[in-house]
Amino acid sequence: MAKHKYSRRDFIGAAPCLALGTTTLFSSLVNLKAMNALMGTTTVVDDEYKALVCILLSGGNDSYNMIIPRSNNEYNEYAAARSNLAIPQADLLPITPNTTDGREYGLHPSMNGLQNLFQQGNAAFVNNVGTLVERATKAEIENQSVNLPLGLLSHVDQAMHWQTAFPQERTSTGWGGKMADILKSMNTNDEVSMNISLGGNNIFQRGEETSEFAINNDGGVSVFGYGSPEPFLDLMTSDITSMNNKLYEDVFKDSYKGVLKRSIESNEFFNEAIEDVGDLNTQFSPNRISRDLKMVAQSIAARNTLGAKRQIFFVQMGGYDTHDDLGNQHATLLNDLDNALTEFYTATEELGVSDCVTAYTVSDFARTLTSNGNGTDHAWGGNAIVMGGAVNGKEMYGEYPIIGLNTNLELGGGVLIPTTAADQYFAEIALWFGISPNDLSLILPNIGNFYDVTSDDAPIGFLG
């Protein structure tokens, strides 16, 4: 493979943010791409229910203002690099990892719920993680002697790479979809996909045989207007019902009728399952991410009716492209995220499945350490959150970098080279979910560059 050259173009994303929020009629159907099926014959799974919740912080989370060095020397380096964007040292919420690297850390003052989850051992952080084709040093990047992900600093490409785990190419299948292809036989009902999206159509959940079942935080929605009593919209219901009752000689018309009918039936089945389990005692905030995670919790509560031993959820939270007004915008975003995560964990405890549900964050990239005046620009390696009863919590995993300029990881302008590969992060999650080590390379083609799949050690350790 030809080496991908490092240039300024690699670090400037000219394309707009990846559009993941559009729900289409076909998003609720499963097995529409039943060709070249990914079949994992060596998969070893248990019969225990498990769910994954992928939360995309869309736009690029400024995660070095989310987890911050608190000890004096390290904080001073941080404050010098971040200048007018630095969070006051006295405002940081202290965390005390079980394993120390000699430094003290704190969280953004908007994240007291996550502070408590961390201190209780139900959350952890994965530090300086990012998309990589292979391990890369500063010298190799400057010498153009290492393969780099396509479109570094591009929203479109980087959001795609986090979902596909194949950053050297642009592909249309995701590693969550591939996992569902392998494990789909565990679920006893295919009326609703293993992969449920509250972020519309997405690449992450799209496999060779699996498609995402797209809903909103009110439940399943198949066709606009269908079932509505509103004037004019009720005509839509009448027309669709009439069409579904007809026999068409045209194979395309008849196929479309079948797609339409199954979409309606799947959403009705899902909504009935949600209604049957009733509401939760856990109170959720009215913000979008909390409402989305409430629907995730309700979908988990309905797992038996849905026939699900495995569920993969995709949730998208926008607003993180903070080129301006970082201080106010980021505080609001992190407060909403903090409330949602805390509420969701409480709901999993209420349902008795906290040990069976793991939530984790991904983001396009981190932000530059340096200020552009009132915000930050696109960068690379950043910090992620993992949460759940199965998480080996109260720990910081991976190397937390020096938050300073002119270091061996800083490429200029405050862009940091990742020291933990996204593949390692994903492999840890996939193994916990039930994917065999022998099948890891099917869903993560580059995993061999970062982890020996025959090893007895976990890729990182937060679920091992």
N, C-alpha and C positions, 0 to 999 in steps of 0.2 A: 504494500500500500504506500502511495506517495505521502511524504510528510506534509502536514498541513502547515503552511507558513504563518508565522505570527506577524501581524501588521495592525495598523490602526483600524483598518476596516474590520478586523476580527472583533474589535472591542467597541464597535459602534453599531447599534441596532437601528436601522433606518425604518424597519417595518413597524406597524402599529401593534398594540397589545393583542395577544392571541385571543380570538373570540371563541369562548367556550360556553356561552350562556344561552344559546338558541336551542330550544326543544323542538324536534320535528316529529311528525307522525310516526316515523319509522324507529324512533329512539326507544320505544318500549318493546320492540320485538327481539326475540332471541333466535339464534341459528339461521340468520338470513345469509350468512356467508359460509355455508357448509361445504367448504372445499379446502384441500390442503390442511386437514385438521391436525392440530397439535395434540398428540396423544402421548402422555407420560406413562410408560408402562412400569416404571420402577418407583413410582410415588408411594411413599409410606405416610399414611395419615391415621389419626385416631378418630374416634367417633364423637368426640366432644365438640360442642358448638363453638365456633370462633368467628369473629368479625374484625375487619380492618376498616378504619375511617381515615381516608386520605384528605387532608385539608390543604388546598392550594392557596397560599397567600399571594394573590395575583398582583404583579407589578414590581416585585422585588422588595422584600422586607429588610429594613435597616436593622439587622439582627445584632450588630455591635452596639446598638443602643437598647437592645432587649436584654442581653447578658453583658455585664460590664465589670471590668476589674475594679476591685474596691480597695485593695491595699495601697498604701500611699504612693510608692514608686511607680507601680503599674498604672494607678489612676492618673498620675501626673503625665505619663506618656500618652495615655488615652486622651486626656484633656487637651494636650498640645496638638495632637493629630486632629481631633474633632472640633477644636476651636469653639465657635459660637454655638455649636450643636451639642456640646457635652452636657450630660445630665449631672446636676450638682451631686457631689460625693455624698453629702449628708442625706440626700433624698433616696438613695439606693436601698432596695429591700434586701437584706443580707440572706444569703443561702450558705449552707455549710455541707458541702459534699462529703460523703464518707471517706473517699479517697482524695487526698490533697496533692496538688502539684506545687505547693508552697505559696500559692497566691490566694487571695480572698476575692470573692465574687458577690455581685448583687444584681438584682433585677430592676428593670424599669419600674418606677413608682406606681404605674397603672396595673401592675400584675401581682397584687397581693394574694389572689386566689391560687395562682400558679406557684407562688412562693410556698403556700401551705401544702399544696399537692406534692411539691418537691421535697419539702422537709418531712412529710409523712411517708415518703418512699414510693409514691405513685406516679412520679414524673421524673424525667431525666432530660439532659440536653446532649445533642450530638454536635460537636464543634467543628467549625471550618470545613463543612462538607460541601461538595459541589460536583458538577458533572465533569468527568474526565474520561478520555479514551485510554490513557495510560498515565502512570505517575509522571509528573512534570516538575522540573526544577526551574528556577529563575534563569539560570544560565542556558538551559536547553531551550526555553522559550525565546530568549533573546537571540540565540544562535539558530533559531528556526530548525531545530533538530528533533522535534517531538510532535507527535500527532495531537492536535487540539480539537475540541468540539467545534462543530460548525457554528458560525454566527455567535461567537461569544459577545455578551452584552446586548444581544438582540432578544427582546421579549418573546417574539414568536418562536425562535429557535430554542432558547433556553427553557421556556415552559414546555415545549415539545420534548426536549431531551429528558427532563425530569419524568415525563410520562412514558417514554418509550425505552429508556435505558440503553439507547443506541445512538450516542451523540455524534458519531462520525457520518451519519446519514440521516436524511429526512424520511421517516417511515410512517405508515398509517396504523400500525398495531402497537398496543401498549403492554407493559409487563403485567398490569392488573388483568387485562383481557387474556393474556397467555396463562396466567395462573388459573383463571376461571375455566379455560379450555381443559386444563389438566384435571381440575378438581370437580368439574361440573356434575359428575355422577354421584357425588355425595348428597346433592340436593334431590329430593324425591318428587319435586314438582317443577316443571319448566315453564309454568304460566308466567312467572316473573323471574327475570334474570338474576343470577348470583350478584351481578354488578348493578347497583342502584345509584343513580346520579342525581344530586341536587344542584349540579353545576351544568346542566344541559349536556349536549353532545361533547364528548371528550375523547382523546386518543388513549388515555391511560386504561380505560375499561374495555377497549375494543380489541378483541382477539380474532382468531381465524374462524371460530365457531360461535363466539360470544359477542353480544352487543350490550350496551348499557340500557337499562330501563330508566328513563328520565322522568322524574316527578318534580313537584315543587313542594314548598313546606306546608301546603294544604292537602297533599296527597297526589294520586295519579291523575294526569290530564292527558286524554288521548287526542281528541279533535275539538278545536275551538267551536263552541256553540252547541256541541252534541249534548243533549239532555237538559239544555237550558229552557226555562219557561218564558224567557223574555221574548217579546214580540220580535219577529223577523228571525231571531236565532232559533226559535222553535221549528222554523221551516228547514233549518239545517238538519235537525234530528229526523224530521220526516223524510227528507231527501236521502239521507244516509241509510235509514231503515229500508226504504224502497230499493235502493241500489243493492243492499246486502241480500235482499230476497229475490233478486233476479238471477237468471242464468245467462252467462255471456258466452258466445261462441269465440269471441276474440280472446286469446290466451292472456294478453296483457291486461285487458279489462277485468278478466276473471281473477287474475293474480292480484291485481290491485284491490279488488273486492275482498279477497282473502286477507291481505295485509291489514286493510281497514277494519275488518271484522275482528281480527285477533287483537289489534291494538285496543279496540273498545272493550273487548272481553277481559284482556289482561288488566287494564286499569280498573274495571269494575271489580274484578277479583281482588286486586290489591287494596282498593278503598274499603271493601267489605271486611277484609282482614284487619285493617287498621281500626275500623269502627268497632269490631268485635272485642278488641283488647281494651278499649276505653282510654280515658285520659290518664296521665301520670300525676302522681302527687308532687313530684319535683316541679318547682316553678322556674320557668325560663323567662329571660328578658325579652323585650319586644324587638330587639335589633335582628337584622337579617341572619347573621351567623348563628345566633341562639335559636331562632326559629327553625333553621335548617337542621341543627343538631337535635332539636326536639323531635323532628320528623324521623331522623335516623334512629333515635331511641324508640320511637313508636314502631318503626319497621322491625327493629330487633325484638320488641315485645311480641310482634306478630309472627315470629320466626317459625313456630310450630304449624300455624295455619298455612304459611307460605311454603312449608316443606323444606326449610333451609337449615342445613348444618354448617354452611359457610356463606357469609355475606361480605361483599366489598362495597364500601360507600365512597363516593367522591363528592366533596363539598368545596366550593370556591368562594373565597372572600376577597373582594376587590379593594382597590384604593391605596395600595402600597407603593405606587410609583411616585414617591414623594420628592419631586424636584424642587418643590416650593413649600413653605410653611410646614417643614418637617416636624417641628416641636409639637404643634397643636394637632396636626393630622395623625401623627404616629401615636400620640398619647390616647386619642380617641379610638384608633384602630386596636391598639393593644388592650385597652380597657374592655372593648366589646369581645375580643378574642378571649381574654381572661375570664370574663363572665360566662361565655359560652362553654369553654372547656371545663370550668368548675361545675357548672350546672349539668353538663353532659356526664361527667364522672359520677356525680350524685345520682343521676338517673340510672346509670348502669348498676350502681349499688342497690338502688331500689328494686331493680329487675333481677338482682342476684347474678349478674353476668359480668361484674367488673373485672374478674380474672380472665374472661373470655373475649374481651374487647380491647383492642389497641388502636389508639388514635395517634396520628403523626402528622407533622407539617412538612410541606415542601414550598419552595418559592423560586421564582425565575432565577434569582441571584440575590446576593447581598447588595448593599449600597457602598459607595466610596467612603473611606474614612474621612476624606477631606470634604469641606463644605464648599458648595457652589455659591454661597452667599446667604441662602435661606433654606437650603435643602441639600440633597445628595443625588449623585448620578449612579449609573449602572456599574456594578462591579462583578464579583465572581463568588469566591467561597464565603459561606455564612453559617449561621447556627440554626439548628432545628430542634423542635420539641417532640418528645414521645411521651405518651400518657396511657396508663391503664394498670390494672391490678397485676398483670403478668410482667410489667416492666421492672427491671432491676433498678429501682429509682434511687433518688438522692445521690446521683452520680453525674459527673461530667465526662462524656466519652469523646475520644479524639483529642487532638492537640488544640488547645485554645491559643491562638497566636498572640504575639506582641502587637498591641494596638498602637502602632507607630509607623513612621515613614522610613524609607531607605533600609528596610530589613530584607532578609533573604527570601521573604515571601511576598513582598510588596513590589508590584510591577510599575508603579508610578500612578499618581493621582489617588492613592489609597485603595487600589485594587489588589486583593489578596488571592494568591494561588491556594486552592483547596489542598488540605493535607489528608482528608478523609474522602474517599470516592463515594459518590451516590450509590454505586453498585454495592459497596459494603453495607451501606444503610439499608438498601432494598433486600439484599441477601439475608440479613438478620431477620427482617420482617417476613420474608417468604418462607424461610425455614420454620419459623414459629407457626406460620399459617398452615403448614402441612406439606410444603414442597420438599421432595427428596433432594439431598445434595447432588445426586446424579442428574437431576433435572434442572439445576440452577442455571446451567449454561443455555438451556432452551429459552428461558425468560430473560436472562441477563448475559448477552453474548460476550461481554468484556470482563466477566467476573474473574476469569483466570489471571487477569493482569493485576488483581488486587487481593485475591483470596484463593487459597488451596482448598478446593471443594472436598478433598479427601481428609482434610484436617479434622481433628477432634475438637479444636477450638472454635468458638463462635467468631463470625466475621468482625463483630465489634464487642458484643457482650451485654447489650442492654435488654436482650430477650433470651440470651443463651443460658 
